[in-house]
Amino acid sequence: MIGKALRDLVYEELPDAEERFYGGRRPMGMYRTKADICWIQPHKTHCNIYFMRGTELTDVDQVLEGTSERFKYAKLRSLDD
């Protein structure tokens, strides 16, 4: 449910985005326009949305996590997050 809401939001913001799915132990959906933009990865208790250039985003509400030099992600446990 959270994953679908995130997917809908991605397409609302990036209607021309291409979607690719990767299966396996940790399935995810990758979204790109001219380059990879973000990916959504569901977990049992939450869903993460990762941003390829997350360190370049302004995070006024301080919701982005991660220690990567490039990626950042937001962890959503409910649709209210």
C-alpha positions in Angstrom: 0.0 0.0 0.0 2.8 2.5 0.9 4.8 1.3 -2.1 1.9 1.9 -4.5 1.3 5.4 -3.0 5.0 6.2 -3.5 4.8 4.9 -7.1 1.8 7.1 -7.8 3.7 10.1 -6.4 6.7 9.4 -8.6 4.4 9.3 -11.7 2.6 12.4 -10.5 5.9 14.3 -10.4 7.6 12.5 -13.3 4.9 11.4 -15.7 7.4 10.4 -18.4 9.5 8.2 -16.0 10.5 4.7 -17.1 9.9 2.0 -14.5 12.1 -1.1 -14.1 11.6 -3.9 -11.6 14.3 -5.9 -10.0 13.4 -9.1 -8.1 15.2 -11.2 -5.7 15.5 -11.1 -1.9 15.0 -7.3 -1.9 12.8 -6.4 -4.8 12.7 -2.8 -5.9 11.3 -0.5 -8.6 13.7 1.9 -10.3 12.5 5.1 -11.9 14.4 7.1 -14.5 14.0 9.9 -17.1 17.3 10.7 -18.7 19.1 9.1 -15.7 18.1 7.1 -12.7 16.2 9.3 -10.3 14.9 7.1 -7.4 13.9 3.6 -6.4 11.3 2.2 -4.1 12.1 -0.8 -1.9 9.4 -2.4 0.2 10.2 -4.0 3.5 7.9 -5.9 5.9 7.3 -3.0 8.3 8.0 0.0 6.0 8.9 1.2 2.6 12.0 3.2 1.6 12.3 5.6 -1.3 15.9 6.2 -2.3 17.1 9.3 -4.2 20.2 8.8 -6.5 21.4 12.4 -5.9 19.9 12.7 -2.4 22.8 14.6 -1.0 21.9 17.5 -3.4 18.3 17.7 -2.1 17.2 20.4 0.3 15.8 18.5 3.3 14.0 21.2 5.4 11.9 18.6 7.4 15.0 16.4 7.9 13.4 13.2 6.7 16.2 11.9 4.6 18.6 9.3 6.1 21.8 7.7 5.0 25.5 8.2 5.2 26.3 7.7 1.5 28.2 10.5 -0.4 25.4 10.4 -3.0 22.3 8.5 -2.0 19.7 9.5 0.6 16.4 7.8 1.5 13.2 8.4 3.3 11.7 5.6 5.4 7.9 5.5 5.5 6.0 3.4 8.0 2.5 4.7 7.1 0.8 6.8 4.5 0.9 9.7 7.0 4.7 9.8 6.9 
